[in-house]
């Protein structure tokens, strides 16, 4: 059984490397992130811009590398390897990015942008990785709050509490001073005119309260 699985992995590894990671971006347009929040392709475009904006506010984070990593960080989700072994998302992105001669900081950010996923998970500390990890979580929080999908009681189907805790840990453990209200509004701006009747200040205020509650728990 193991030999067969390893042969599968070898085949997917060889096939996936025939195309650069960036060439897979159009395929993300066909993958739904959420019915009301658009595709993973749209999310990748938002992360590209948001990671660059955040990099200007994170010491030693290069905005050009953060934007590149933000754009590519979801591309491995449509590779054959991750399709067969979903637990390798991010990990394979790093390997394929290095194979494509992307900068090591970009490859590391692709691998680390899901972290931290829980209280015992290691928190990224490389500046570009921190920018992309923050962008991913802020975009998710803002999107779901914008459509009214907030956690209620013990129900949190989109793991928004975990995302908020991830934001808190990324800021505290890297000793950042980040204007969260401005960051939330910047993330919301990435959705364009998708929510024309939404007041950005209201959403930002709700999210600040939500993060403050998570901070008390932390």
Secondary structure, DSSP 8 states (H G I E B T S, - for coil): -HHHHHHHHHHHHHHHTTS-GGGGHHHHTTSEEETTTEEHHHHHHHHHHHHHHHHTTSTT--HHHHHHHHHHTTGGGGSHHHHH-GGGTTHHHHHHHHHTT--HHHHHHHHHTT---STTS----SHHHHHHHHHHHHHHHHHHHHTT---BTTB-TT-HHHHHHHHHHHHHHTT----HHHHHHHHHHTTTTTTTT--HHHHHHHHHHHHHHHHHH-
